[in-house]
Every structure is written in C-alpha cells, then in structure tokens.
Amino acid sequence: MTRAGQGKVVFEGPLFSKHFDTNRIVRIYLPSSYERDRSRRFPVLYLHDGQNAFTTVGTNVAFGWGNWELDKTADALCAARKMQEVIMVAVDCSAERYLDYRGPAYRYPDAELKEMKRPPPAPADNSRYEKYTQFLIEELKPKIDCEYRTLPDAANTGVMGSSLGGLCSLALAWEHPEAFGKAASLSGAFQVERTNFLSNVLRAYRGNPKPIRIYLDSGTMDFTGGDDGRNNTEAVATQLRRIGWKQGGGLEHFVDLKPLTEAELEKTGLRPDKWKEARLSQHNEFYWRLRAWRALVFLFPPK
C-alpha cells in the first residue's frame, strides 16, 4: 500500500516505437500529489537504463548492485521540501545500448580504421543514436505530455543517466535545448568515441551558453583501474565554464572523493559479496544510488 506522501510507479510495460519498429520498455513514476491535486502540473525527468531506476525492479538487478531507488529518494526529498515533485519516465536500455547512448559518433579516418584489429561498432554511423533521440522527442515526450499533467516546456523537462547514459543526457540537451532544459550525467562515459563530445563539440563551441541546467559528477576510481571519468568530467565542466556556465548557478559539478570503507558499506544494505569491489570502484549503480539525490535537488530545486 502506498503511504501518504509517497509517490508510486504506475506503469511498467512496452511502448511501440515507429522509429525502432519495435517496443521499448517504459516505466512511469507519479509523485504523491498527482492524484490529490487534479489541477496541478508537474515537471518531467526522463531516465536512461530504466531497468535499474526504481525500487519496483528489486534489489539484485545490475549484477547485484541494486536499483537507483529514484522513487524512494524523490519521495524523501519532496517530503523534506528539498526538491519539487516530478514525474519520472524511465526507458529501459536496448541490446544496442552503446549505439543508442554514445552521442555524436567520431569520424575515424579510413586509413585508421583499416589498421585497427578490432574496429569500433558502426563507426561514424549515428543512426541508432538519432533514432533514440527521435523516439524520446517525437514519440515518448508527446505521449507523456498528452496522457499526464506535465509542464511540457524545456525549462521543466530534464534527462538523466549514468556512464554512457550520462554522456547521452548531456548530448541530448546540448543538441535539443528546445526539448530538454535540464541534464544530469553521473560518471559520464566521456572517453568513448575518442572523447568526441568533449573534444570536437564542446571545445569547438564559441557561442553563448545554452539554456540548460547541468549536473555533472564522478567518483575517483573504477573497475578498469581508471578514475570513474573524473578527468574527462572535469574537462567537460571546464569547457562549460569557459562558455559561460557558472558553478552553483546553471552548473553543478561534484566529485565523490572517497569510496566507502567496509564499516560504512556494512550500514548501506549492499550485499556483502559486493563490498570488495565497492571499495575499489565507484562506477556502479550502488554509488549512483547514493549520489542521485544531488542531481535531483539541483535540477528541480524547491520553489
């Protein structure tokens, strides 16, 4: 039973996409006031990797790291009046997650491709990413705006994800600020495609800041022995500040400097068999679950 002051996931099922010519699984969360106040409209946050977004998917998803608990986190933040109530729409990833989420593809020179022992998937082919963009903007968003009481303007519409989904979120808002006026990237995979979005999109940009509120974060280590995208994320933040974004204004950049100790992990409810890796890597749903509140509060501050 839903308690007073608690939102709920009201739909989890397929939505046919004409752009993909197949179903995409969509999950929809409504805030606690949605049914009580029938005259009120709400901002909307679109989420990638929806199969990991809400508590309804269980605690052992994502290879045992668990779900993001975004419904639970949003309920607590709204009850504490630290964020606005929002509708959240989560889209499950597909088998072509990399191609859907990678953003603008790097154009490899033909000579370089010929020398590669393992060429990248679909080099310079943006068709899957473009279809995903069209699905979100031309199919999903109009359906949500029609069937639910939303605030449909860009200033009240956000997109959020982690890793590749983080890169995708920023790229979508950058390319379509008329649709998404808020973007959050947690541990964004800005290294993919030869850092194409950072190197060839942001660094080349000489215009004014776009009307986008942007949240960026990372940890300091990951399972590959890397830095959880810290250096590239800091470089993205640097470019955004060069263009004109202000830290604490339209930009929030956070670095989670210290992985949890075993004593701290014991208090979190994370499965004990994941503790060793959690001490060595912050690139997983467990840490994104812990950090997501920062993005929600920044993107949707209370009015």
Secondary structure, 3 states (H helix, E strand, C coil): CCCCCCCEEEEEEEEEECCCCEEEEEEEEECCHHHHCCCCCECEEEECCHHHCCHHHCCCCCCCCCCCCHHHHHHHHHHCCCCCCCEEEEECCCCCHHHHHCCCCCCCCHHHHHHCCCCCCCCCCCHHHHHHHHHHHHHHHHHHHHHCCECCCHHHEEEEEECHHHHHHHHHHHHCCCCCCEEEEECCCCCHHHHHHHHHHHCCCCCCCCCCEEEEEECCCCCCCCCCCHHHHHHHHHHHHHHCCCECCCEEEEECCCCCCHHHHHCCCCCHHHHHHHCCCCCCHHHHHHHHHHHHHHHCCCC
